[in-house]
Amino acid sequence: MMARSTTDPPVRAHALTSNVERKITLCIDSDFRLPDVPDGVSLPRRLQTSTYYDTAAYDLAQARITFRRRSERGKTAWQLKIPLGLDRQEVELVDRHDQPPAMFRELLALHLGTGQLVPVATLRVWRTRLRVHRRRALVAEIALDSVAVLVNGSVTQRFRELEIAQHGPDAAALEELEQLLRRAGARDHDGRPKLFRALSLAAPAPDVPPAPDAPVGMHVRWTLAQQVRWLLAHDPGTRLGTEPESLHQMRVATRRLRAVLRAARPVLLPEWAASLQSELSWLSHVLGPARDLDVQIAYFTEAATELDARDRTLLARLVTQLRSQREHVHQVLLAELKSARYVELIRRIKQGAHDPAMVESPLTLHDLASQEFRKLRRAVRQLGTSPRDAALHEVRIKTKRARYAAELALWSSGKPASRFIKRARAVQDLLGTYQDALQAEVSLRAYLKAATTVRAGFVIGRLVERQRARRETVRKRISRSLKNALKQGRKAWN
């Protein structure tokens, strides 16, 4: 959790909650009524009053972020919704104060810049809810919202909409409920959050790629802009540190930016591209340790479920150690994300996405992708029959670069490039598993040094053998996977 300013009261740990939001929003008419829903339980109607905050230029809304102060049945809380991959993360802080908490201002620092958070809209929502269960487990909640937009205490606009929120892993239930509600009269929503409708803002424009025959510079600019936007979207979640996926997506965007700059180097000003690549490499190394620990924590948490009850405690202690390391690494990461170096890098990549330093070149996107593919092909040819771990890791890096270069050329190269990307992703997944197994064995061997019982040594030994088995499985499968990727690559780039 991030520190608050001395003017704010301390945050109690239990007052902050976070959850991943997966929902479908539908449009409805004024006379729509909820149909009978099998296993649905009606809940009392509730009144929610929300005051939304943003900058005068709506910087948060344009970044698909919403921030509000909500009052409901005597409870007042600040709620922040931020992108999380294709979903959204909702962070709530119970706090009765009427000024945005310092914690949220710090999380949003990159998006606010020099702008100030001010109230931009107040919405009063009467919410009718229906909870849906399958086999006694809650799978979804349907909410029918009647919204009134208030300006200076007067209602200026009214509308209704329908939301289906997923609870648990059962996405099929969400789709079934959507079809049921559509049959009752619900229809496609325009994609605008309530705040957008209240402010009469247009829905965020879809990210349409340049035409296939557009100049190389337009494709480079568009691809850089996509990744910069993705990185910025996951900066608040990375700072918060409650959902590992935020950091993962931020690191992916950083890697893709580096790969695009590398692939497009022949058409970019060398000094400009090299300098930016160097700083992105620094950011990647800043994000790396936390991401590696997230992967190990997730793996060992899952592995514990497969052990006998008496052995789970042993692995639980390892997970606890890893979580402690993760907290320390997160503090180091936070310090870097608050640094002047990071702020300057963000300024530069935003400027670069808007106006990259291009040079005249006869090379096409096809040429750029072909060059990265040839580097991958050479690395694969050098593997031999029993490649070393370092050689496999190098192939993994080359595969990523070839894949990202192919994505740069995707809109001009069509299906052959798409098929290569799919095969390259399969190679990445396999070699990623291999690398994860190596890291897991390192963690286990370090943990073994502190083991005090024969049983502990035995369990750790079994888990070490499991990591070796994981790597052996990859070695058996990687040859065919690489062969398929190279075959598709030759079709795409020859």
C-alpha positions in Angstrom: 0.0 0.0 0.0 1.3 3.4 -0.8 1.9 6.1 1.8 -0.5 8.9 2.4 0.4 12.5 3.0 0.5 13.8 6.6 -2.7 15.6 6.1 -4.6 12.4 5.5 -5.7 10.0 8.3 -3.9 6.6 8.1 -5.5 3.9 6.0 -6.6 0.8 7.8 -5.6 -2.3 5.8 -9.0 -3.9 6.0 -10.7 -0.8 4.6 -9.1 -1.4 1.2 -10.6 -4.1 -1.1 -9.9 -5.1 -4.7 -11.6 -7.3 -7.1 -11.5 -8.1 -10.8 -14.6 -6.9 -12.7 -16.0 -9.0 -15.5 -19.3 -7.9 -16.8 -21.6 -7.4 -19.8 -23.5 -4.2 -20.2 -26.8 -4.1 -22.2 -29.1 -1.3 -23.3 -32.8 -1.4 -22.3 -35.9 0.7 -22.9 -37.9 2.5 -20.2 -40.5 -0.2 -20.0 -38.0 -3.2 -19.7 -38.7 -5.6 -16.9 -36.5 -8.4 -15.6 -37.7 -11.8 -16.8 -37.9 -14.9 -14.5 -34.3 -16.1 -14.0 -33.8 -19.7 -12.9 -32.1 -19.9 -9.5 -32.3 -16.1 -9.3 -32.7 -14.4 -5.9 -34.0 -10.8 -5.7 -32.2 -8.4 -3.4 -33.6 -5.2 -1.9 -33.5 -2.1 -4.2 -30.7 0.2 -3.3 -29.9 3.9 -3.9 -26.3 4.8 -4.8 -25.1 8.3 -5.2 -21.7 8.7 -6.9 -19.6 11.8 -7.5 -17.1 11.2 -10.3 -13.7 12.9 -10.3 -11.4 13.7 -13.2 -9.3 16.5 -14.6 -10.9 19.3 -16.5 -9.6 17.6 -19.7 -11.1 14.2 -18.7 -7.7 12.6 -18.7 -8.9 9.6 -16.7 -12.0 9.0 -18.8 -9.9 9.0 -22.0 -7.6 6.4 -20.4 -10.6 4.2 -19.6 -10.2 4.9 -15.8 -13.1 6.0 -13.5 -12.7 7.4 -10.0 -15.7 8.2 -7.8 -16.9 8.8 -4.3 -19.9 6.6 -3.7 -22.5 6.8 -0.8 -24.8 3.9 -0.2 -26.9 3.1 2.9 -24.7 5.1 5.2 -21.4 3.8 3.8 -19.0 6.1 1.9 -16.2 4.8 -0.1 -13.8 5.9 -2.9 -13.8 3.6 -5.9 -11.2 3.4 -8.6 -11.7 1.3 -11.7 -8.6 0.6 -13.9 -7.8 -1.6 -16.9 -6.6 -5.1 -16.2 -5.9 -6.8 -19.5 -9.3 -7.0 -21.2 -11.1 -6.8 -17.8 -11.1 -4.1 -15.2 -10.0 -4.0 -11.6 -12.1 -2.2 -9.0 -10.3 -0.8 -5.9 -12.4 0.4 -3.0 -11.3 2.4 0.0 -13.8 3.0 2.8 -13.2 6.6 3.7 -15.8 9.3 4.7 -13.5 12.3 3.9 -14.7 14.4 1.0 -11.3 14.9 -0.7 -9.6 12.3 -2.9 -7.3 10.2 -0.7 -3.6 10.7 -1.3 -3.2 7.0 -2.0 -5.4 7.3 -5.2 -3.8 10.5 -6.2 -0.4 8.8 -6.2 -1.7 5.8 -8.1 -2.9 8.1 -10.8 0.1 10.4 -10.8 1.1 9.5 -14.4 -2.4 10.1 -15.8 -3.0 13.3 -13.8 0.3 15.0 -14.6 -0.1 18.6 -13.5 -3.9 18.4 -13.6 -6.1 18.5 -10.5 -8.9 16.1 -9.6 -12.2 17.9 -9.6 -15.8 16.7 -9.4 -17.1 16.3 -13.0 -20.5 14.6 -12.5 -22.9 13.3 -9.9 -25.1 10.3 -10.6 -27.9 8.9 -8.5 -28.6 5.3 -9.3 -31.5 3.1 -8.1 -30.2 -0.4 -8.5 -32.4 -3.5 -8.7 -30.3 -6.7 -8.2 -30.7 -10.4 -8.8 -28.2 -12.9 -7.7 -27.9 -16.1 -9.7 -26.7 -19.4 -8.3 -25.7 -22.7 -9.9 -25.3 -25.8 -7.7 -25.5 -23.4 -4.6 -22.6 -21.3 -5.9 -23.0 -17.7 -6.8 -22.1 -17.3 -10.5 -23.5 -13.9 -11.5 -25.3 -10.8 -10.4 -27.8 -9.0 -12.6 -28.2 -5.2 -11.9 -30.9 -3.1 -13.5 -29.8 0.6 -13.0 -32.1 3.6 -13.3 -29.7 6.6 -13.5 -30.3 10.2 -12.9 -27.6 12.8 -13.7 -27.5 15.7 -11.3 -26.2 19.2 -12.0 -26.5 21.7 -9.2 -29.0 19.5 -7.5 -31.3 19.2 -10.5 -31.8 16.2 -12.8 -30.6 16.9 -16.3 -30.7 13.5 -17.8 -32.2 10.0 -17.1 -31.3 6.6 -18.6 -31.5 2.9 -17.7 -29.1 0.1 -18.4 -28.5 -3.5 -17.5 -25.3 -5.1 -16.2 -24.4 -8.8 -15.7 -21.4 -9.3 -13.5 -19.5 -12.6 -13.4 -18.7 -14.2 -10.0 -16.3 -17.1 -10.1 -14.8 -18.8 -13.1 -18.1 -19.8 -14.9 -18.1 -17.6 -17.9 -20.7 -19.8 -19.6 -23.4 -18.7 -17.1 -22.7 -15.1 -18.1 -23.4 -15.9 -21.8 -26.6 -17.9 -20.9 -27.9 -14.9 -18.9 -27.1 -12.5 -21.6 -29.2 -14.5 -24.1 -32.1 -14.7 -21.7 -32.1 -10.9 -21.1 -31.8 -10.3 -24.9 -34.9 -12.4 -25.5 -36.6 -10.2 -22.9 -35.8 -7.0 -24.9 -32.2 -6.0 -23.9 -29.9 -5.1 -26.8 -26.4 -4.0 -27.6 -24.9 -1.3 -25.5 -22.8 1.5 -27.2 -19.9 0.7 -24.8 -19.9 4.0 -23.0 -19.5 3.9 -19.2 -22.2 5.7 -17.2 -19.9 8.7 -16.8 -19.5 9.1 -20.5 -23.2 9.2 -21.0 -23.6 11.7 -18.2 -21.0 14.0 -19.7 -22.2 13.3 -23.3 -18.7 12.0 -24.2 -18.3 9.8 -27.3 -17.3 6.2 -26.7 -13.5 5.7 -26.9 -12.8 5.3 -30.6 -11.8 1.8 -31.8 -8.1 1.3 -32.5 -8.2 1.0 -36.3 -4.9 0.0 -37.9 -3.5 1.8 -40.9 -4.4 0.5 -44.4 -2.2 -2.4 -45.5 -0.5 -0.2 -48.1 0.1 2.8 -45.8 3.7 4.0 -45.3 5.9 2.1 -42.9 6.0 5.1 -40.6 2.3 5.0 -40.1 2.4 1.4 -39.0 5.3 2.0 -36.7 3.5 5.0 -35.1 0.3 3.1 -34.7 2.0 0.1 -33.1 4.0 2.2 -30.7 0.9 4.1 -29.7 -1.0 0.8 -28.9 1.8 -0.4 -26.6 2.3 3.0 -24.9 -1.4 3.2 -24.2 -1.4 -0.4 -22.8 1.6 0.4 -20.6 0.1 3.5 -19.2 -3.2 1.7 -18.6 -1.5 -0.8 -16.3 0.7 1.7 -14.5 -1.8 2.3 -11.6 -2.4 -1.4 -11.1 1.3 -2.1 -11.0 1.8 0.6 -8.4 -1.0 -0.8 -6.3 0.4 -4.4 -6.5 -2.7 -6.3 -5.7 -3.2 -8.0 -9.1 -0.1 -9.7 -10.6 -1.7 -9.3 -14.1 -1.3 -5.6 -14.0 2.5 -5.8 -13.7 2.5 -8.7 -16.3 0.7 -6.6 -18.9 2.9 -3.6 -18.2 6.0 -5.7 -18.7 4.6 -7.2 -21.9 4.0 -3.7 -23.3 7.5 -2.7 -22.4 8.9 -5.8 -24.2 6.8 -5.1 -27.3 7.9 -1.5 -27.4 11.6 -2.7 -27.3 10.8 -5.3 -30.0 9.1 -2.8 -32.3 12.0 -0.3 -32.0 14.5 -3.2 -32.7 12.6 -4.4 -35.7 12.0 -0.9 -37.1 15.6 0.2 -36.4 16.5 0.4 -40.2 13.7 3.0 -40.7 14.4 5.0 -37.4 17.0 7.5 -36.5 19.7 5.2 -34.9 20.6 7.4 -32.0 17.0 8.1 -31.1 16.0 4.4 -31.3 19.0 3.1 -29.4 18.5 5.6 -26.5 14.9 4.8 -26.2 15.6 1.0 -26.3 18.2 1.4 -23.6 15.7 3.1 -21.2 13.0 0.6 -22.0 15.5 -2.2 -21.2 16.1 -0.5 -17.8 12.3 -0.5 -17.2 12.1 -4.1 -18.2 14.7 -5.0 -15.6 12.9 -2.9 -13.0 9.7 -4.9 -13.6 11.4 -8.3 -14.0 12.1 -9.4 -10.4 8.5 -8.8 -9.3 7.1 -10.7 -12.3 9.4 -13.7 -11.7 8.2 -13.9 -8.1 4.6 -13.6 -9.1 5.0 -16.6 -11.5 6.7 -18.7 -8.7 4.1 -17.8 -6.1 1.3 -18.8 -8.5 3.1 -22.1 -9.4 3.8 -23.2 -5.8 0.4 -22.2 -4.6 -1.1 -24.5 -7.2 1.5 -27.2 -6.6 0.5 -27.3 -2.9 -3.0 -28.5 -3.8 -1.5 -31.7 -5.2 0.4 -32.6 -2.1 -0.7 -34.5 1.0 -2.2 -32.4 3.7 0.9 -32.8 6.0 3.2 -31.6 3.2 1.2 -28.5 2.2 2.3 -26.7 5.2 5.9 -27.1 4.1 5.2 -25.5 0.7 3.0 -22.9 2.3 6.1 -21.7 4.2 8.0 -21.4 0.9 5.1 -19.3 -0.6 5.2 -17.1 2.5 8.9 -16.5 2.0 8.3 -15.7 -1.7 5.5 -13.3 -0.8 7.8 -11.5 1.7 10.4 -11.2 -1.1 7.7 -9.9 -3.4 6.7 -7.2 -0.9 10.3 -6.0 -0.7 10.7 -6.0 -4.4 7.5 -4.1 -4.8 8.8 -1.3 -2.6 11.9 -1.1 -4.8 9.7 -1.1 -7.9 7.6 1.7 -6.5 10.6 3.9 -5.8 11.6 3.5 -9.5 8.1 4.3 -10.8 8.2 7.5 -8.8 11.7 8.5 -10.1 12.4 11.3 -12.5 14.0 8.7 -14.8 10.7 6.9 -15.2 8.7 10.1 -15.7 11.1 11.2 -18.4 10.9 7.8 -20.1 7.1 8.0 -20.2 7.3 11.5 -21.7 9.7 10.3 -24.4 7.7 7.2 -25.4 4.5 9.2 -25.6 6.3 11.7 -27.8 7.8 8.9 -29.8 4.5 7.2 -30.4 3.1 10.5 -31.6 6.1 11.5 -33.8 8.8 8.8 -34.1 12.2 9.8 -35.5 11.9 8.2 -39.0 14.5 8.2 -41.8 14.1 7.6 -45.5 14.3 3.9 -46.3 13.2 1.6 -49.1 12.4 -1.2 -46.6 8.9 -2.5 -46.1 7.2 -4.0 -43.1 7.6 -7.3 -44.8 11.4 -6.7 -44.9 11.5 -5.8 -41.3 9.6 -8.9 -40.1 11.7 -11.1 -42.5 14.9 -9.8 -40.9 13.8 -10.8 -37.4 12.6 -14.2 -38.7 16.0 -14.9 -40.2 17.7 -14.2 -36.9 15.3 -16.7 -35.2 16.0 -19.3 -37.9 19.8 -19.0 -37.4 19.4 -19.4 -33.7 17.3 -22.5 -34.1 19.9 -24.0 -36.5 22.6 -23.6 -33.9 20.7 -25.4 -31.2 22.0 -28.9 -32.0 20.5 -32.1 -30.7 20.9 -31.4 -27.0 20.8 -27.7 -26.5 21.9 -26.0 -23.3 19.6 -24.0 -21.2 21.1 -20.7 -22.3 20.7 -21.6 -25.9 17.0 -22.4 -25.4 16.6 -19.1 -23.6 18.2 -17.3 -26.5 15.7 -18.9 -28.9 12.9 -17.8 -26.7 14.1 -14.2 -27.0 14.5 -14.5 -30.7 11.0 -16.0 -31.0 9.5 -13.1 -29.1 11.3 -10.6 -31.4 10.2 -12.4 -34.5 6.6 -12.6 -33.3 6.4 -8.9 -32.4 7.9 -7.9 -35.7 5.3 -10.1 -37.4 2.6 -8.3 -35.5 4.0 -5.0 -36.7 3.6 -6.3 -40.3 0.3 -8.2 -39.6 -2.0 -5.7 -41.2 0.0 -5.7 -44.4 0.8 -9.4 -44.6 -2.5 -11.0 -43.7 -3.1 -14.7 -42.9 0.4 -16.0 -43.4 1.7 -13.6 -40.7 -1.2 -14.5 -38.5 -0.4 -18.2 -38.7 3.3 -17.6 -37.9 2.3 -15.5 -34.9 0.2 -18.3 -33.6 3.0 -20.8 -34.0 5.6 -18.4 -32.4 3.3 -17.9 -29.4 3.2 -21.7 -28.9 7.0 -21.8 -28.9 7.1 -18.9 -26.4 4.7 -20.8 -24.1 6.8 -23.9 -24.2 10.0 -22.2 -23.5 8.4 -20.0 -20.9 7.4 -23.2 -19.1 11.0 -24.3 -19.4 12.3 -21.1 -17.9 9.7 -21.2 -15.1 10.8 -24.7 -14.2 14.4 -23.6 -14.0 13.5 -20.7 -11.6 11.3 -23.0 -9.5 14.2 -25.4 -9.0 16.4 -22.5 -7.9 13.8 -21.5 -5.3 13.5 -25.0 -4.1 17.2 -25.6 -3.7 17.5 -22.3 -1.8 14.6 -23.4 0.5 16.3 -26.8 0.9 19.2 -25.2 2.7 16.9 -24.2 5.5 15.1 -27.5 5.8 15.4 -29.2 9.2 13.7 -32.5 8.7 14.1 -35.6 6.6 10.5 -35.2 5.4 11.1 -31.7 4.2 14.1 -32.8 2.3 12.1 -35.6 0.7 9.2 -33.4 -0.4 11.6 -30.7 -1.8 13.5 -33.5 -3.7 10.2 -34.7 -5.2 9.4 -31.1 -6.3 12.9 -30.7 -7.8 12.3 -33.9 -9.8 9.0 -32.5 -11.0 10.8 -29.4 -12.4 13.2 -31.6 -14.2 10.3 -33.6 -15.6 8.6 -30.3 -16.8 11.8 -29.3 -18.6 12.2 -32.8 -20.2 8.6 -32.6 -21.5 9.4 -29.3 -23.1 12.6 -30.7 -24.7 10.5 -33.5 -26.2 8.0 -31.1 -27.7 10.1 -28.1 -28.6 11.6 -29.5 -31.8 8.2 -30.1 -33.5 6.9 -26.7 -32.2 10.0 -24.9 -33.6 9.7 -26.8 -36.9 6.0 -25.7 -37.3 7.0 -22.1 -36.5 9.8 -22.0 -39.0 7.5 -23.6 -41.6 4.9 -20.9 -41.2 7.6 -18.2 -41.0 9.0 -19.3 -44.4 5.6 -19.1 -45.9 5.0 -15.7 -44.5 8.4 -14.0 -45.2 10.0 -15.8 -48.1 
